[in-house]
Amino acid sequence: MTAKKQTAGRDRLGDFAPKFAELNDDVLFGEVWSREDELSARDRSVVTISALISGGNFEQLRSHLEKGKENGITESEIAEIITHIAFYVGWPKAWSAFNIAKEIYGR
């Protein structure tokens, strides 16, 4: 499966921070996310979602939960992932993540 071309950086920040937008779209999502022989898109989503929750980066979490769902992470799996990392990253962060995940998975 080939990753869809990312344009969010250019769409949202292209005029304000063109280099950042380029790195976001071309390097992070173009080169890193496309290395599916090394790590599947689904596994990259699990890692990214876990890292975002850990850092309390909930603004970015929503789009990565959507991407994770597209990459095959099921509702029961995301619930288990968040439950598991709650003990490592903090209970309040897990609560916040669950509220976003419920919206993404239509609950």
Phi, psi and omega in degrees: 000126179269134181293142178291140179299125181273133177229006184301320180300310180292321181297318187264330186232001186307317180285327186273317183221073187300323181292316177300316179299317178298313179298318178301307187284316188270321183270298183299302183274336179278308184268312185288308182295338182277356181279058186287346173289332181272323180202127184296158177300322178298313180293322176298322177296316179301314181295314183295314178301315179297318180294319180296317178297316180303318181276356182071027183268070188284338177296320178277341184298319183305309182293327179283331172293320176298315179296320178298318177299315176300327181275007171102006177283121182278167177301315181292327178291318180293324176298319180290320178299311182294319177301314182297311185284346179306323181288340182258329186252342179122137182298315180298324178295321178296316177303313180298318179295319179299320180299321178287316181299321179300320178295315183295321182268011172072039180246000000 
